[in-house]
Amino acid sequence: MELNVIQVIAIYALPVIFAITLHEAAHAYAAKHFGDLTAYS
């Protein structure tokens, strides 16, 4: 079974979007931990 371009993009894009979301959430968590409530608000 051969995957077309859209399927390949979908397979790679979902984990990348998930990783970026977790990365940015970690930024917000670290900032809140150190007293910056900008991301929290």
mmCIF entry with sequence, helices, sheets and N, C-alpha, C, O atoms, coordinates in Angstrom:
data_MODEL
# 
_entry.id   MODEL 
# 
_entity.id                         1 
_entity.type                       polymer 
_entity.pdbx_number_of_molecules   1 
# 
_entity_poly.entity_id                      1 
_entity_poly.type                           'polypeptide(L)' 
_entity_poly.nstd_linkage                   no 
_entity_poly.nstd_monomer                   no 
_entity_poly.pdbx_seq_one_letter_code       MELNVIQVIAIYALPVIFAITLHEAAHAYAAKHFGDLTAYS 
_entity_poly.pdbx_seq_one_letter_code_can   MELNVIQVIAIYALPVIFAITLHEAAHAYAAKHFGDLTAYS 
_entity_poly.pdbx_strand_id                 A 
# 
loop_
_entity_poly_seq.entity_id 
_entity_poly_seq.num 
_entity_poly_seq.mon_id 
_entity_poly_seq.hetero 
1 1  MET n 
1 2  GLU n 
1 3  LEU n 
1 4  ASN n 
1 5  VAL n 
1 6  ILE n 
1 7  GLN n 
1 8  VAL n 
1 9  ILE n 
1 10 ALA n 
1 11 ILE n 
1 12 TYR n 
1 13 ALA n 
1 14 LEU n 
1 15 PRO n 
1 16 VAL n 
1 17 ILE n 
1 18 PHE n 
1 19 ALA n 
1 20 ILE n 
1 21 THR n 
1 22 LEU n 
1 23 HIS n 
1 24 GLU n 
1 25 ALA n 
1 26 ALA n 
1 27 HIS n 
1 28 ALA n 
1 29 TYR n 
1 30 ALA n 
1 31 ALA n 
1 32 LYS n 
1 33 HIS n 
1 34 PHE n 
1 35 GLY n 
1 36 ASP n 
1 37 LEU n 
1 38 THR n 
1 39 ALA n 
1 40 TYR n 
1 41 SER n 
# 
_struct_asym.id          A 
_struct_asym.entity_id   1 
# 
_struct_conf.conf_type_id            HELX_P 
_struct_conf.id                      HELX_P1 
_struct_conf.pdbx_PDB_helix_id       AA1 
_struct_conf.beg_label_comp_id       VAL 
_struct_conf.beg_label_asym_id       A 
_struct_conf.beg_label_seq_id        5 
_struct_conf.pdbx_beg_PDB_ins_code   ? 
_struct_conf.end_label_comp_id       HIS 
_struct_conf.end_label_asym_id       A 
_struct_conf.end_label_seq_id        33 
_struct_conf.pdbx_end_PDB_ins_code   ? 
_struct_conf.beg_auth_comp_id        VAL 
_struct_conf.beg_auth_asym_id        A 
_struct_conf.beg_auth_seq_id         5 
_struct_conf.end_auth_comp_id        HIS 
_struct_conf.end_auth_asym_id        A 
_struct_conf.end_auth_seq_id         33 
_struct_conf.pdbx_PDB_helix_class    1 
_struct_conf.details                 ? 
_struct_conf.pdbx_PDB_helix_length   29 
# 
_struct_conf_type.id          HELX_P 
_struct_conf_type.criteria    ? 
_struct_conf_type.reference   ? 
# 
loop_
_atom_site.group_PDB 
_atom_site.id 
_atom_site.type_symbol 
_atom_site.label_atom_id 
_atom_site.label_alt_id 
_atom_site.label_comp_id 
_atom_site.label_asym_id 
_atom_site.label_entity_id 
_atom_site.label_seq_id 
_atom_site.pdbx_PDB_ins_code 
_atom_site.Cartn_x 
_atom_site.Cartn_y 
_atom_site.Cartn_z 
_atom_site.occupancy 
_atom_site.B_iso_or_equiv 
_atom_site.pdbx_formal_charge 
_atom_site.auth_seq_id 
_atom_site.auth_comp_id 
_atom_site.auth_asym_id 
_atom_site.auth_atom_id 
_atom_site.pdbx_PDB_model_num 
ATOM 1   N N  . MET A 1 1  ? 0.843  -1.180 0.000  1.00 0.00 ? 1  MET A N  1 
ATOM 2   C CA . MET A 1 1  ? 0.000  0.000  0.000  1.00 0.00 ? 1  MET A CA 1 
ATOM 3   C C  . MET A 1 1  ? 0.890  1.246  0.000  1.00 0.00 ? 1  MET A C  1 
ATOM 4   O O  . MET A 1 1  ? 1.760  1.396  0.857  1.00 0.00 ? 1  MET A O  1 
ATOM 5   N N  . GLU A 1 2  ? 0.670  2.101  -0.934 1.00 0.00 ? 2  GLU A N  1 
ATOM 6   C CA . GLU A 1 2  ? 1.466  3.319  -1.063 1.00 0.00 ? 2  GLU A CA 1 
ATOM 7   C C  . GLU A 1 2  ? 0.688  4.499  -0.492 1.00 0.00 ? 2  GLU A C  1 
ATOM 8   O O  . GLU A 1 2  ? -0.498 4.679  -0.769 1.00 0.00 ? 2  GLU A O  1 
ATOM 9   N N  . LEU A 1 3  ? 1.386  5.297  0.314  1.00 0.00 ? 3  LEU A N  1 
ATOM 10  C CA . LEU A 1 3  ? 0.753  6.467  0.902  1.00 0.00 ? 3  LEU A CA 1 
ATOM 11  C C  . LEU A 1 3  ? 0.934  7.664  -0.012 1.00 0.00 ? 3  LEU A C  1 
ATOM 12  O O  . LEU A 1 3  ? 1.999  7.853  -0.599 1.00 0.00 ? 3  LEU A O  1 
ATOM 13  N N  . ASN A 1 4  ? -0.104 8.466  -0.129 1.00 0.00 ? 4  ASN A N  1 
ATOM 14  C CA . ASN A 1 4  ? 0.051  9.680  -0.924 1.00 0.00 ? 4  ASN A CA 1 
ATOM 15  C C  . ASN A 1 4  ? 0.587  10.810 -0.052 1.00 0.00 ? 4  ASN A C  1 
ATOM 16  O O  . ASN A 1 4  ? 0.744  10.646 1.158  1.00 0.00 ? 4  ASN A O  1 
ATOM 17  N N  . VAL A 1 5  ? 0.861  11.931 -0.654 1.00 0.00 ? 5  VAL A N  1 
ATOM 18  C CA . VAL A 1 5  ? 1.522  13.039 0.031  1.00 0.00 ? 5  VAL A CA 1 
ATOM 19  C C  . VAL A 1 5  ? 0.699  13.552 1.208  1.00 0.00 ? 5  VAL A C  1 
ATOM 20  O O  . VAL A 1 5  ? 1.260  13.845 2.264  1.00 0.00 ? 5  VAL A O  1 
ATOM 21  N N  . ILE A 1 6  ? -0.598 13.664 1.051  1.00 0.00 ? 6  ILE A N  1 
ATOM 22  C CA . ILE A 1 6  ? -1.452 14.176 2.127  1.00 0.00 ? 6  ILE A CA 1 
ATOM 23  C C  . ILE A 1 6  ? -1.418 13.245 3.331  1.00 0.00 ? 6  ILE A C  1 
ATOM 24  O O  . ILE A 1 6  ? -1.388 13.712 4.470  1.00 0.00 ? 6  ILE A O  1 
ATOM 25  N N  . GLN A 1 7  ? -1.423 11.949 3.100  1.00 0.00 ? 7  GLN A N  1 
ATOM 26  C CA . GLN A 1 7  ? -1.355 11.000 4.206  1.00 0.00 ? 7  GLN A CA 1 
ATOM 27  C C  . GLN A 1 7  ? -0.022 11.097 4.937  1.00 0.00 ? 7  GLN A C  1 
ATOM 28  O O  . GLN A 1 7  ? 0.019  11.038 6.165  1.00 0.00 ? 7  GLN A O  1 
ATOM 29  N N  . VAL A 1 8  ? 1.052  11.244 4.197  1.00 0.00 ? 8  VAL A N  1 
ATOM 30  C CA . VAL A 1 8  ? 2.376  11.361 4.819  1.00 0.00 ? 8  VAL A CA 1 
ATOM 31  C C  . VAL A 1 8  ? 2.454  12.637 5.646  1.00 0.00 ? 8  VAL A C  1 
ATOM 32  O O  . VAL A 1 8  ? 2.982  12.623 6.758  1.00 0.00 ? 8  VAL A O  1 
ATOM 33  N N  . ILE A 1 9  ? 1.937  13.735 5.115  1.00 0.00 ? 9  ILE A N  1 
ATOM 34  C CA . ILE A 1 9  ? 1.938  14.997 5.857  1.00 0.00 ? 9  ILE A CA 1 
ATOM 35  C C  . ILE A 1 9  ? 1.127  14.850 7.144  1.00 0.00 ? 9  ILE A C  1 
ATOM 36  O O  . ILE A 1 9  ? 1.551  15.324 8.197  1.00 0.00 ? 9  ILE A O  1 
ATOM 37  N N  . ALA A 1 10 ? -0.019 14.206 7.071  1.00 0.00 ? 10 ALA A N  1 
ATOM 38  C CA . ALA A 1 10 ? -0.859 14.013 8.255  1.00 0.00 ? 10 ALA A CA 1 
ATOM 39  C C  . ALA A 1 10 ? -0.140 13.150 9.295  1.00 0.00 ? 10 ALA A C  1 
ATOM 40  O O  . ALA A 1 10 ? -0.222 13.420 10.493 1.00 0.00 ? 10 ALA A O  1 
ATOM 41  N N  . ILE A 1 11 ? 0.552  12.126 8.841  1.00 0.00 ? 11 ILE A N  1 
ATOM 42  C CA . ILE A 1 11 ? 1.259  11.236 9.765  1.00 0.00 ? 11 ILE A CA 1 
ATOM 43  C C  . ILE A 1 11 ? 2.364  11.988 10.499 1.00 0.00 ? 11 ILE A C  1 
ATOM 44  O O  . ILE A 1 11 ? 2.557  11.782 11.697 1.00 0.00 ? 11 ILE A O  1 
ATOM 45  N N  . TYR A 1 12 ? 3.080  12.844 9.808  1.00 0.00 ? 12 TYR A N  1 
ATOM 46  C CA . TYR A 1 12 ? 4.175  13.591 10.434 1.00 0.00 ? 12 TYR A CA 1 
ATOM 47  C C  . TYR A 1 12 ? 3.692  14.838 11.173 1.00 0.00 ? 12 TYR A C  1 
ATOM 48  O O  . TYR A 1 12 ? 4.302  15.229 12.167 1.00 0.00 ? 12 TYR A O  1 
ATOM 49  N N  . ALA A 1 13 ? 2.636  15.456 10.721 1.00 0.00 ? 13 ALA A N  1 
ATOM 50  C CA . ALA A 1 13 ? 2.202  16.724 11.298 1.00 0.00 ? 13 ALA A CA 1 
ATOM 51  C C  . ALA A 1 13 ? 1.595  16.549 12.694 1.00 0.00 ? 13 ALA A C  1 
ATOM 52  O O  . ALA A 1 13 ? 1.825  17.389 13.565 1.00 0.00 ? 13 ALA A O  1 
ATOM 53  N N  . LEU A 1 14 ? 0.845  15.504 12.922 1.00 0.00 ? 14 LEU A N  1 
ATOM 54  C CA . LEU A 1 14 ? 0.189  15.337 14.217 1.00 0.00 ? 14 LEU A CA 1 
ATOM 55  C C  . LEU A 1 14 ? 1.180  15.244 15.378 1.00 0.00 ? 14 LEU A C  1 
ATOM 56  O O  . LEU A 1 14 ? 0.997  15.949 16.370 1.00 0.00 ? 14 LEU A O  1 
ATOM 57  N N  . PRO A 1 15 ? 2.214  14.415 15.303 1.00 0.00 ? 15 PRO A N  1 
ATOM 58  C CA . PRO A 1 15 ? 3.179  14.400 16.412 1.00 0.00 ? 15 PRO A CA 1 
ATOM 59  C C  . PRO A 1 15 ? 3.947  15.713 16.559 1.00 0.00 ? 15 PRO A C  1 
ATOM 60  O O  . PRO A 1 15 ? 4.287  16.105 17.675 1.00 0.00 ? 15 PRO A O  1 
ATOM 61  N N  . VAL A 1 16 ? 4.223  16.391 15.457 1.00 0.00 ? 16 VAL A N  1 
ATOM 62  C CA . VAL A 1 16 ? 4.934  17.664 15.521 1.00 0.00 ? 16 VAL A CA 1 
ATOM 63  C C  . VAL A 1 16 ? 4.072  18.707 16.228 1.00 0.00 ? 16 VAL A C  1 
ATOM 64  O O  . VAL A 1 16 ? 4.572  19.442 17.080 1.00 0.00 ? 16 VAL A O  1 
ATOM 65  N N  . ILE A 1 17 ? 2.803  18.780 15.892 1.00 0.00 ? 17 ILE A N  1 
ATOM 66  C CA . ILE A 1 17 ? 1.894  19.726 16.542 1.00 0.00 ? 17 ILE A CA 1 
ATOM 67  C C  . ILE A 1 17 ? 1.782  19.404 18.037 1.00 0.00 ? 17 ILE A C  1 
ATOM 68  O O  . ILE A 1 17 ? 1.772  20.309 18.871 1.00 0.00 ? 17 ILE A O  1 
ATOM 69  N N  . PHE A 1 18 ? 1.697  18.125 18.365 1.00 0.00 ? 18 PHE A N  1 
ATOM 70  C CA . PHE A 1 18 ? 1.633  17.712 19.763 1.00 0.00 ? 18 PHE A CA 1 
ATOM 71  C C  . PHE A 1 18 ? 2.904  18.117 20.506 1.00 0.00 ? 18 PHE A C  1 
ATOM 72  O O  . PHE A 1 18 ? 2.831  18.613 21.630 1.00 0.00 ? 18 PHE A O  1 
ATOM 73  N N  . ALA A 1 19 ? 4.065  17.910 19.890 1.00 0.00 ? 19 ALA A N  1 
ATOM 74  C CA . ALA A 1 19 ? 5.335  18.261 20.525 1.00 0.00 ? 19 ALA A CA 1 
ATOM 75  C C  . ALA A 1 19 ? 5.459  19.767 20.732 1.00 0.00 ? 19 ALA A C  1 
ATOM 76  O O  . ALA A 1 19 ? 5.926  20.214 21.780 1.00 0.00 ? 19 ALA A O  1 
ATOM 77  N N  . ILE A 1 20 ? 5.046  20.544 19.747 1.00 0.00 ? 20 ILE A N  1 
ATOM 78  C CA . ILE A 1 20 ? 5.107  22.002 19.880 1.00 0.00 ? 20 ILE A CA 1 
ATOM 79  C C  . ILE A 1 20 ? 4.193  22.465 21.011 1.00 0.00 ? 20 ILE A C  1 
ATOM 80  O O  . ILE A 1 20 ? 4.560  23.349 21.785 1.00 0.00 ? 20 ILE A O  1 
ATOM 81  N N  . THR A 1 21 ? 3.005  21.872 21.109 1.00 0.00 ? 21 THR A N  1 
ATOM 82  C CA . THR A 1 21 ? 2.066  22.227 22.172 1.00 0.00 ? 21 THR A CA 1 
ATOM 83  C C  . THR A 1 21 ? 2.659  21.930 23.551 1.00 0.00 ? 21 THR A C  1 
ATOM 84  O O  . THR A 1 21 ? 2.583  22.763 24.455 1.00 0.00 ? 21 THR A O  1 
ATOM 85  N N  . LEU A 1 22 ? 3.247  20.744 23.710 1.00 0.00 ? 22 LEU A N  1 
ATOM 86  C CA . LEU A 1 22 ? 3.864  20.409 24.991 1.00 0.00 ? 22 LEU A CA 1 
ATOM 87  C C  . LEU A 1 22 ? 5.043  21.322 25.301 1.00 0.00 ? 22 LEU A C  1 
ATOM 88  O O  . LEU A 1 22 ? 5.238  21.715 26.451 1.00 0.00 ? 22 LEU A O  1 
ATOM 89  N N  . HIS A 1 23 ? 5.820  21.658 24.298 1.00 0.00 ? 23 HIS A N  1 
ATOM 90  C CA . HIS A 1 23 ? 6.969  22.546 24.470 1.00 0.00 ? 23 HIS A CA 1 
ATOM 91  C C  . HIS A 1 23 ? 6.526  23.916 24.974 1.00 0.00 ? 23 HIS A C  1 
ATOM 92  O O  . HIS A 1 23 ? 7.114  24.456 25.911 1.00 0.00 ? 23 HIS A O  1 
ATOM 93  N N  . GLU A 1 24 ? 5.504  24.469 24.361 1.00 0.00 ? 24 GLU A N  1 
ATOM 94  C CA . GLU A 1 24 ? 5.015  25.781 24.768 1.00 0.00 ? 24 GLU A CA 1 
ATOM 95  C C  . GLU A 1 24 ? 4.351  25.725 26.144 1.00 0.00 ? 24 GLU A C  1 
ATOM 96  O O  . GLU A 1 24 ? 4.443  26.680 26.915 1.00 0.00 ? 24 GLU A O  1 
ATOM 97  N N  . ALA A 1 25 ? 3.687  24.618 26.456 1.00 0.00 ? 25 ALA A N  1 
ATOM 98  C CA . ALA A 1 25 ? 3.104  24.454 27.788 1.00 0.00 ? 25 ALA A CA 1 
ATOM 99  C C  . ALA A 1 25 ? 4.209  24.391 28.842 1.00 0.00 ? 25 ALA A C  1 
ATOM 100 O O  . ALA A 1 25 ? 4.037  24.896 29.951 1.00 0.00 ? 25 ALA A O  1 
ATOM 101 N N  . ALA A 1 26 ? 5.323  23.781 28.506 1.00 0.00 ? 26 ALA A N  1 
ATOM 102 C CA . ALA A 1 26 ? 6.459  23.736 29.430 1.00 0.00 ? 26 ALA A CA 1 
ATOM 103 C C  . ALA A 1 26 ? 7.023  25.130 29.663 1.00 0.00 ? 26 ALA A C  1 
ATOM 104 O O  . ALA A 1 26 ? 7.418  25.459 30.782 1.00 0.00 ? 26 ALA A O  1 
ATOM 105 N N  . HIS A 1 27 ? 7.065  25.951 28.621 1.00 0.00 ? 27 HIS A N  1 
ATOM 106 C CA . HIS A 1 27 ? 7.479  27.349 28.798 1.00 0.00 ? 27 HIS A CA 1 
ATOM 107 C C  . HIS A 1 27 ? 6.563  28.053 29.790 1.00 0.00 ? 27 HIS A C  1 
ATOM 108 O O  . HIS A 1 27 ? 7.038  28.740 30.695 1.00 0.00 ? 27 HIS A O  1 
ATOM 109 N N  . ALA A 1 28 ? 5.263  27.888 29.626 1.00 0.00 ? 28 ALA A N  1 
ATOM 110 C CA . ALA A 1 28 ? 4.295  28.543 30.503 1.00 0.00 ? 28 ALA A CA 1 
ATOM 111 C C  . ALA A 1 28 ? 4.429  28.030 31.934 1.00 0.00 ? 28 ALA A C  1 
ATOM 112 O O  . ALA A 1 28 ? 4.360  28.810 32.883 1.00 0.00 ? 28 ALA A O  1 
ATOM 113 N N  . TYR A 1 29 ? 4.618  26.738 32.087 1.00 0.00 ? 29 TYR A N  1 
ATOM 114 C CA . TYR A 1 29 ? 4.785  26.160 33.426 1.00 0.00 ? 29 TYR A CA 1 
ATOM 115 C C  . TYR A 1 29 ? 6.034  26.715 34.108 1.00 0.00 ? 29 TYR A C  1 
ATOM 116 O O  . TYR A 1 29 ? 5.985  27.089 35.280 1.00 0.00 ? 29 TYR A O  1 
ATOM 117 N N  . ALA A 1 30 ? 7.152  26.771 33.383 1.00 0.00 ? 30 ALA A N  1 
ATOM 118 C CA . ALA A 1 30 ? 8.395  27.286 33.957 1.00 0.00 ? 30 ALA A CA 1 
ATOM 119 C C  . ALA A 1 30 ? 8.253  28.765 34.316 1.00 0.00 ? 30 ALA A C  1 
ATOM 120 O O  . ALA A 1 30 ? 8.726  29.197 35.367 1.00 0.00 ? 30 ALA A O  1 
ATOM 121 N N  . ALA A 1 31 ? 7.608  29.535 33.451 1.00 0.00 ? 31 ALA A N  1 
ATOM 122 C CA . ALA A 1 31 ? 7.422  30.957 33.735 1.00 0.00 ? 31 ALA A CA 1 
ATOM 123 C C  . ALA A 1 31 ? 6.567  31.143 34.981 1.00 0.00 ? 31 ALA A C  1 
ATOM 124 O O  . ALA A 1 31 ? 6.887  31.971 35.834 1.00 0.00 ? 31 ALA A O  1 
ATOM 125 N N  . LYS A 1 32 ? 5.490  30.384 35.094 1.00 0.00 ? 32 LYS A N  1 
ATOM 126 C CA . LYS A 1 32 ? 4.624  30.490 36.270 1.00 0.00 ? 32 LYS A CA 1 
ATOM 127 C C  . LYS A 1 32 ? 5.381  30.076 37.530 1.00 0.00 ? 32 LYS A C  1 
ATOM 128 O O  . LYS A 1 32 ? 5.233  30.691 38.586 1.00 0.00 ? 32 LYS A O  1 
ATOM 129 N N  . HIS A 1 33 ? 6.182  29.042 37.408 1.00 0.00 ? 33 HIS A N  1 
ATOM 130 C CA . HIS A 1 33 ? 6.965  28.564 38.545 1.00 0.00 ? 33 HIS A CA 1 
ATOM 131 C C  . HIS A 1 33 ? 7.905  29.648 39.067 1.00 0.00 ? 33 HIS A C  1 
ATOM 132 O O  . HIS A 1 33 ? 8.129  29.755 40.273 1.00 0.00 ? 33 HIS A O  1 
ATOM 133 N N  . PHE A 1 34 ? 8.450  30.446 38.158 1.00 0.00 ? 34 PHE A N  1 
ATOM 134 C CA . PHE A 1 34 ? 9.384  31.498 38.540 1.00 0.00 ? 34 PHE A CA 1 
ATOM 135 C C  . PHE A 1 34 ? 8.716  32.861 38.749 1.00 0.00 ? 34 PHE A C  1 
ATOM 136 O O  . PHE A 1 34 ? 9.402  33.877 38.860 1.00 0.00 ? 34 PHE A O  1 
ATOM 137 N N  . GLY A 1 35 ? 7.379  32.885 38.804 1.00 0.00 ? 35 GLY A N  1 
ATOM 138 C CA . GLY A 1 35 ? 6.676  34.093 39.217 1.00 0.00 ? 35 GLY A CA 1 
ATOM 139 C C  . GLY A 1 35 ? 6.076  34.939 38.109 1.00 0.00 ? 35 GLY A C  1 
ATOM 140 O O  . GLY A 1 35 ? 5.452  35.961 38.396 1.00 0.00 ? 35 GLY A O  1 
ATOM 141 N N  . ASP A 1 36 ? 6.239  34.553 36.870 1.00 0.00 ? 36 ASP A N  1 
ATOM 142 C CA . ASP A 1 36 ? 5.652  35.336 35.762 1.00 0.00 ? 36 ASP A CA 1 
ATOM 143 C C  . ASP A 1 36 ? 4.280  34.749 35.441 1.00 0.00 ? 36 ASP A C  1 
ATOM 144 O O  . ASP A 1 36 ? 4.185  33.643 34.910 1.00 0.00 ? 36 ASP A O  1 
ATOM 145 N N  . LEU A 1 37 ? 3.230  35.481 35.758 1.00 0.00 ? 37 LEU A N  1 
ATOM 146 C CA . LEU A 1 37 ? 1.865  34.963 35.562 1.00 0.00 ? 37 LEU A CA 1 
ATOM 147 C C  . LEU A 1 37 ? 1.248  35.400 34.238 1.00 0.00 ? 37 LEU A C  1 
ATOM 148 O O  . LEU A 1 37 ? 0.042  35.245 34.041 1.00 0.00 ? 37 LEU A O  1 
ATOM 149 N N  . THR A 1 38 ? 2.053  35.942 33.331 1.00 0.00 ? 38 THR A N  1 
ATOM 150 C CA . THR A 1 38 ? 1.539  36.412 32.057 1.00 0.00 ? 38 THR A CA 1 
ATOM 151 C C  . THR A 1 38 ? 0.873  35.283 31.264 1.00 0.00 ? 38 THR A C  1 
ATOM 152 O O  . THR A 1 38 ? -0.245 35.442 30.774 1.00 0.00 ? 38 THR A O  1 
ATOM 153 N N  . ALA A 1 39 ? 1.554  34.156 31.140 1.00 0.00 ? 39 ALA A N  1 
ATOM 154 C CA . ALA A 1 39 ? 1.003  33.039 30.362 1.00 0.00 ? 39 ALA A CA 1 
ATOM 155 C C  . ALA A 1 39 ? -0.233 32.454 31.050 1.00 0.00 ? 39 ALA A C  1 
ATOM 156 O O  . ALA A 1 39 ? -1.166 32.011 30.379 1.00 0.00 ? 39 ALA A O  1 
ATOM 157 N N  . TYR A 1 40 ? -0.243 32.453 32.372 1.00 0.00 ? 40 TYR A N  1 
ATOM 158 C CA . TYR A 1 40 ? -1.372 31.902 33.106 1.00 0.00 ? 40 TYR A CA 1 
ATOM 159 C C  . TYR A 1 40 ? -2.636 32.746 32.915 1.00 0.00 ? 40 TYR A C  1 
ATOM 160 O O  . TYR A 1 40 ? -3.742 32.219 32.785 1.00 0.00 ? 40 TYR A O  1 
ATOM 161 N N  . SER A 1 41 ? -2.444 34.057 32.901 1.00 0.00 ? 41 SER A N  1 
ATOM 162 C CA . SER A 1 41 ? -3.601 34.937 32.773 1.00 0.00 ? 41 SER A CA 1 
ATOM 163 C C  . SER A 1 41 ? -4.003 35.061 31.322 1.00 0.00 ? 41 SER A C  1 
ATOM 164 O O  . SER A 1 41 ? -4.962 35.764 31.005 1.00 0.00 ? 41 SER A O  1 
# 
